[in-house]
Protein backbone atom coordinates (compact mmCIF):
# COMPACT_ATOMS: atom_id res chain seq x y z
CA UNK A 1 0.00 0.00 0.00
CA UNK A 2 1.31 3.45 -0.89
CA UNK A 3 0.83 6.78 0.78
CA UNK A 4 -1.47 7.87 -2.05
CA UNK A 5 -3.87 4.92 -1.59
CA UNK A 6 -4.16 5.27 2.17
CA UNK A 7 -7.06 7.44 3.38
CA UNK A 8 -6.16 10.53 5.36
CA UNK A 9 -7.83 10.37 8.81
CA UNK A 10 -9.98 13.35 9.65
CA UNK A 11 -9.36 15.11 12.96
CA UNK A 12 -11.67 14.22 15.81
CA UNK A 13 -14.04 16.77 17.35
CA UNK A 14 -11.82 17.04 20.39
CA UNK A 15 -8.82 17.80 18.24
CA UNK A 16 -10.75 20.28 16.10
CA UNK A 17 -11.94 22.06 19.23
CA UNK A 18 -8.44 22.23 20.67
CA UNK A 19 -5.73 24.74 19.96
CA UNK A 20 -3.98 24.81 16.57
CA UNK A 21 -0.70 23.50 17.99
CA UNK A 22 -2.33 20.36 19.37
CA UNK A 23 -4.08 19.82 16.05
CA UNK A 24 -0.78 20.23 14.18
CA UNK A 25 0.93 17.74 16.51
CA UNK A 26 -1.88 15.24 15.98
CA UNK A 27 -1.58 15.58 12.21
CA UNK A 28 2.18 15.03 12.41
CA UNK A 29 1.68 11.88 14.48
CA UNK A 30 -0.81 10.52 11.96
CA UNK A 31 1.51 11.39 9.09
CA UNK A 32 4.39 9.60 10.80
CA UNK A 33 2.17 6.56 11.39
CA UNK A 34 1.16 6.48 7.72
CA UNK A 35 4.81 6.75 6.69
CA UNK A 36 5.83 3.84 8.95
CA UNK A 37 2.99 1.64 7.68
CA UNK A 38 4.09 2.26 4.10
CA UNK A 39 7.77 1.79 4.95
CA UNK A 40 7.08 -1.58 6.59
CA UNK A 41 5.86 -2.83 3.23
CA UNK A 42 9.42 -2.67 1.88
CA UNK A 43 11.30 -5.71 3.10
CA UNK A 44 14.63 -4.46 1.77
CA UNK A 45 14.16 -1.19 3.64
CA UNK A 46 13.43 -3.09 6.87
CA UNK A 47 16.57 -5.18 6.43
CA UNK A 48 18.61 -2.03 5.87
CA UNK A 49 17.07 -0.33 8.90
CA UNK A 50 17.73 -3.36 11.11
CA UNK A 51 21.37 -3.45 9.98
CA UNK A 52 21.81 0.26 10.69
CA UNK A 53 20.30 -0.08 14.16
CA UNK A 54 22.64 -2.97 14.95
CA UNK A 55 25.68 -1.06 13.66
CA UNK A 56 24.68 2.05 15.61
CA UNK A 57 24.39 0.01 18.82
CA UNK A 58 27.85 -1.47 18.22
CA UNK A 59 29.29 2.03 17.77
CA UNK A 60 27.49 3.35 20.85
CA UNK A 61 28.62 0.56 23.17
CA UNK A 62 32.10 0.06 21.70
CA UNK A 63 33.95 0.67 25.02
CA UNK A 64 31.79 -1.91 26.80
CA UNK A 65 32.09 -4.47 24.00
CA UNK A 66 35.85 -4.47 23.38
CA UNK A 67 37.35 -2.36 26.17
CA UNK A 68 38.62 1.20 26.16
CA UNK A 69 42.31 0.16 25.89
CA UNK A 70 41.93 -2.15 22.89
CA UNK A 71 43.51 0.47 20.57
CA UNK A 72 46.70 0.71 22.63
CA UNK A 73 49.86 -0.30 20.79
CA UNK A 74 51.99 -0.74 23.92
CA UNK A 75 49.49 -3.03 25.69
CA UNK A 76 48.60 -5.19 22.66
CA UNK A 77 47.49 -8.64 23.88
CA UNK A 78 48.69 -10.72 20.91
CA UNK A 79 51.52 -11.20 18.47
CA UNK A 80 51.95 -9.49 15.12
CA UNK A 81 49.56 -10.63 12.36
CA UNK A 82 48.23 -13.72 14.12
CA UNK A 83 45.64 -15.66 12.15
CA UNK A 84 42.06 -15.97 13.49
CA UNK A 85 41.74 -18.06 16.64
CA UNK A 86 39.51 -18.50 19.65
CA UNK A 87 41.15 -15.56 21.45
CA UNK A 88 41.21 -13.35 18.35
CA UNK A 89 38.24 -14.23 16.07
CA UNK A 90 39.52 -11.93 13.29
CA UNK A 91 43.23 -12.22 14.00
CA UNK A 92 45.59 -9.39 14.97
CA UNK A 93 47.25 -6.48 13.23
CA UNK A 94 50.97 -5.75 12.89
CA UNK A 95 51.08 -4.49 16.49
CA UNK A 96 49.26 -7.46 17.99
CA UNK A 97 45.93 -5.69 18.51
CA UNK A 98 42.67 -7.52 17.90
CA UNK A 99 41.26 -6.75 14.44
CA UNK A 100 37.75 -7.31 15.78
CA UNK A 101 38.27 -4.67 18.46
CA UNK A 102 39.65 -2.22 15.90
CA UNK A 103 36.70 -2.96 13.63
CA UNK A 104 34.27 -2.11 16.44
CA UNK A 105 36.08 1.13 17.26
CA UNK A 106 36.25 2.04 13.58
CA UNK A 107 32.45 1.92 13.44
CA UNK A 108 32.31 5.08 15.53
CA UNK A 109 34.58 7.16 13.32
CA UNK A 110 33.17 5.94 10.01
CA UNK A 111 29.55 6.53 11.02
CA UNK A 112 30.33 9.92 12.58
CA UNK A 113 32.18 11.13 9.51
CA UNK A 114 29.50 9.78 7.18
CA UNK A 115 26.61 11.36 9.08
CA UNK A 116 28.22 14.77 9.66
CA UNK A 117 29.60 15.01 6.13
CA UNK A 118 26.21 14.08 4.68
CA UNK A 119 24.49 16.66 6.92
CA UNK A 120 26.90 19.38 5.76
CA UNK A 121 26.48 18.34 2.12
CA UNK A 122 22.68 18.29 2.28
CA UNK A 123 22.54 21.57 4.24
CA UNK A 124 24.62 23.40 1.63
CA UNK A 125 22.76 21.81 -1.26
CA UNK A 126 19.35 22.61 0.23
CA UNK A 127 20.16 26.28 0.87
CA UNK A 128 21.69 26.76 -2.59
CA UNK A 129 18.84 24.88 -4.29
CA UNK A 130 16.04 26.80 -2.57
CA UNK A 131 17.68 30.20 -3.10
CA UNK A 132 18.47 29.45 -6.75
CA UNK A 133 14.93 28.22 -7.37
CA UNK A 134 13.20 31.06 -5.52
CA UNK A 135 15.14 34.01 -6.86
CA UNK A 136 15.52 34.72 -10.55
CA UNK A 137 17.95 36.77 -12.56
CA UNK A 138 21.65 36.96 -11.77
CA UNK A 139 21.23 35.38 -8.30
CA UNK A 140 20.12 32.08 -9.78
CA UNK A 141 22.57 32.32 -12.68
CA UNK A 142 25.62 32.77 -10.43
CA UNK A 143 24.59 29.99 -8.04
CA UNK A 144 23.92 27.54 -10.86
CA UNK A 145 27.22 28.31 -12.60
CA UNK A 146 29.07 27.64 -9.34
CA UNK A 147 27.09 24.43 -8.94
CA UNK A 148 27.93 23.38 -12.50
CA UNK A 149 31.61 24.02 -11.84
CA UNK A 150 31.55 21.71 -8.83
CA UNK A 151 29.60 19.13 -10.84
CA UNK A 152 32.14 18.87 -13.64
CA UNK A 153 35.11 18.74 -11.26
CA UNK A 154 36.00 15.26 -9.92
CA UNK A 155 34.66 15.12 -6.37
CA UNK A 156 37.38 12.85 -5.06
CA UNK A 157 40.14 15.04 -6.52
CA UNK A 158 38.68 18.14 -4.85
CA UNK A 159 38.33 16.28 -1.54
CA UNK A 160 41.93 15.08 -1.75
CA UNK A 161 43.13 18.63 -2.50
CA UNK A 162 41.27 20.06 0.50
CA UNK A 163 42.40 17.27 2.81
CA UNK A 164 46.00 17.82 1.68
CA UNK A 165 46.18 21.56 2.40
CA UNK A 166 44.30 21.36 5.71
CA UNK A 167 45.29 19.72 8.98
CA UNK A 168 44.93 15.95 9.11
CA UNK A 169 41.93 15.49 11.37
CA UNK A 170 38.45 14.01 11.33
CA UNK A 171 36.91 17.47 10.86
CA UNK A 172 39.08 18.06 7.81
CA UNK A 173 37.69 14.92 6.20
CA UNK A 174 34.13 15.96 7.07
CA UNK A 175 34.60 19.43 5.55
CA UNK A 176 36.38 18.06 2.50
CA UNK A 177 33.51 15.66 1.77
CA UNK A 178 30.72 18.08 2.63
CA UNK A 179 31.86 21.03 0.52
CA UNK A 180 32.56 18.92 -2.57
CA UNK A 181 29.47 16.68 -2.79
CA UNK A 182 26.57 19.15 -2.46
CA UNK A 183 25.90 20.05 -6.17
CA UNK A 184 23.67 17.03 -6.88
CA UNK A 185 21.48 17.87 -3.90
CA UNK A 186 21.33 21.53 -4.99
CA UNK A 187 20.16 20.57 -8.47
CA UNK A 188 17.43 18.27 -7.13
CA UNK A 189 16.21 20.80 -4.56
CA UNK A 190 16.16 23.62 -7.13
CA UNK A 191 13.99 21.56 -9.48
CA UNK A 192 11.60 20.74 -6.63
CA UNK A 193 11.54 24.39 -5.54
CA UNK A 194 10.54 25.51 -9.04
CA UNK A 195 7.70 22.96 -9.02
CA UNK A 196 6.48 24.06 -5.57
CA UNK A 197 6.56 27.78 -6.37
CA UNK A 198 4.34 27.25 -9.41
CA UNK A 199 1.45 26.18 -7.18
CA UNK A 200 -1.46 28.56 -6.42
CA UNK A 201 -0.96 28.76 -2.64
CA UNK A 202 2.46 30.38 -3.18
CA UNK A 203 0.74 33.19 -5.10
CA UNK A 204 -1.78 33.57 -2.30
CA UNK A 205 1.01 33.78 0.27
CA UNK A 206 2.70 36.53 -1.72
CA UNK A 207 -0.58 38.37 -2.23
CA UNK A 208 -1.13 38.35 1.54
CA UNK A 209 2.22 40.04 2.08
CA UNK A 210 4.53 37.07 2.57
CA UNK A 211 8.15 38.01 1.94
CA UNK A 212 10.95 35.94 0.45
CA UNK A 213 11.98 34.45 3.78
CA UNK A 214 8.38 33.55 4.69
CA UNK A 215 7.78 31.80 1.37
CA UNK A 216 11.06 29.88 1.40
CA UNK A 217 10.93 28.78 5.05
CA UNK A 218 7.20 28.28 5.66
CA UNK A 219 6.10 26.96 2.27
CA UNK A 220 9.00 25.78 0.10
CA UNK A 221 11.21 24.12 2.72
CA UNK A 222 8.52 21.79 4.17
CA UNK A 223 7.64 20.62 0.67
CA UNK A 224 11.23 19.82 -0.33
CA UNK A 225 12.10 18.11 2.97
CA UNK A 226 10.87 14.65 1.84
CA UNK A 227 13.24 14.84 -1.11
CA UNK A 228 16.04 16.06 1.16
CA UNK A 229 15.42 13.18 3.58
CA UNK A 230 15.65 10.59 0.84
CA UNK A 231 18.75 12.24 -0.61
CA UNK A 232 20.43 12.29 2.81
CA UNK A 233 20.27 8.52 3.21
CA UNK A 234 21.91 8.10 -0.19
CA UNK A 235 24.58 10.73 0.47
CA UNK A 236 25.61 9.08 3.75
CA UNK A 237 26.68 5.88 1.99
CA UNK A 238 28.79 7.79 -0.53
CA UNK A 239 30.28 9.90 2.28
CA UNK A 240 31.37 6.77 4.16
CA UNK A 241 32.97 5.42 1.00
CA UNK A 242 34.77 8.72 0.39
CA UNK A 243 36.01 8.79 3.99
CA UNK A 244 37.37 5.28 3.58
CA UNK A 245 39.12 6.34 0.38
CA UNK A 246 40.73 9.39 2.01
CA UNK A 247 41.80 7.31 5.00
CA UNK A 248 43.23 4.66 2.69
CA UNK A 249 45.27 7.39 0.97
CA UNK A 250 46.63 8.49 4.36
CA UNK A 251 44.78 11.84 4.44
CA UNK A 252 42.77 11.26 7.63
CA UNK A 253 43.75 11.58 11.28
CA UNK A 254 46.33 8.85 11.97
CA UNK A 255 45.48 8.83 15.68
CA UNK A 256 41.90 7.64 15.12
CA UNK A 257 40.75 4.20 14.05
CA UNK A 258 38.50 4.02 11.00
CA UNK A 259 37.72 1.30 8.49
CA UNK A 260 39.59 3.11 5.74
CA UNK A 261 42.52 3.65 8.09
CA UNK A 262 42.57 -0.10 8.83
CA UNK A 263 42.87 -0.81 5.12
CA UNK A 264 45.73 1.68 4.87
CA UNK A 265 47.50 0.06 7.85
CA UNK A 266 47.00 -3.39 6.31
CA UNK A 267 48.54 -2.24 3.05
CA UNK A 268 51.53 -0.71 4.83
CA UNK A 269 51.99 -3.88 6.90
CA UNK A 270 52.23 -5.98 3.73
CA UNK A 271 49.02 -7.88 4.37
CA UNK A 272 48.23 -7.91 0.65
CA UNK A 273 51.43 -9.65 -0.42
CA UNK A 274 51.50 -11.88 2.67
CA UNK A 275 47.92 -13.08 2.15
CA UNK A 276 46.73 -11.94 5.58
CA UNK A 277 43.09 -11.80 4.47
CA UNK A 278 41.74 -11.42 8.03
CA UNK A 279 43.29 -7.95 8.18
CA UNK A 280 41.95 -6.79 4.82
CA UNK A 281 38.51 -8.38 4.47
CA UNK A 282 36.67 -7.25 7.67
CA UNK A 283 36.94 -3.46 7.18
CA UNK A 284 36.15 -3.79 3.47
CA UNK A 285 33.08 -5.90 4.17
CA UNK A 286 31.96 -3.49 6.91
CA UNK A 287 32.18 -0.52 4.51
CA UNK A 288 30.18 -2.39 1.87
CA UNK A 289 27.49 -3.49 4.36
CA UNK A 290 26.95 0.00 5.78
CA UNK A 291 26.80 1.55 2.31
CA UNK A 292 24.31 -1.14 1.24
CA UNK A 293 22.16 -0.62 4.35
CA UNK A 294 21.90 3.13 3.80
CA UNK A 295 21.14 2.59 0.11
CA UNK A 296 18.33 0.15 0.91
CA UNK A 297 16.82 2.60 3.39
CA UNK A 298 17.12 5.46 0.90
CA UNK A 299 15.40 3.52 -1.87
CA UNK A 300 12.58 2.52 0.47
CA UNK A 301 12.09 6.11 1.63
CA UNK A 302 12.05 7.31 -1.98
CA UNK A 303 9.39 4.75 -2.84
CA UNK A 304 7.23 5.74 0.14
CA UNK A 305 7.46 9.45 -0.53
CA UNK A 306 7.04 9.06 -4.30
CA UNK A 307 5.13 5.85 -5.13
CA UNK A 308 5.34 6.63 -8.86
CA UNK A 309 9.00 5.60 -8.80
CA UNK A 310 7.92 1.97 -8.54
CA UNK A 311 10.93 0.87 -6.46
CA UNK A 312 10.91 -2.88 -5.90
CA UNK A 313 10.04 -4.18 -2.48
Secondary structure, 3 states (H helix, E strand, C coil): CCCCCCCCCCCCHHHHHCCHHHHHHHHHHHHHHHHHHHHCCCHHHHHHHHHHHHHHHHHHCHHHHHCCCCCCCCCCCCCCCCCCCCCCCCCECCCCCEHHHHHHHHHHHHHHHHHHHHHHHHHHHHHHHHHHHHCCCHHHHHHHHHHHHHHHCCHHHHHHHHHHHCCCCHHHHHHHHHCCCCHHHHHHHHHHHHHHCCCHHHHHHHHCCCCHHHHHHHHHHHHHHHHHHHHHHHHHHHHHHHHHHHHHCCCCCCCCCCHHHHHHHHHHCCHHHHCCHHHHHHHHHHHHHHHHHHHHHHHHHHHHHCHHHCCCC
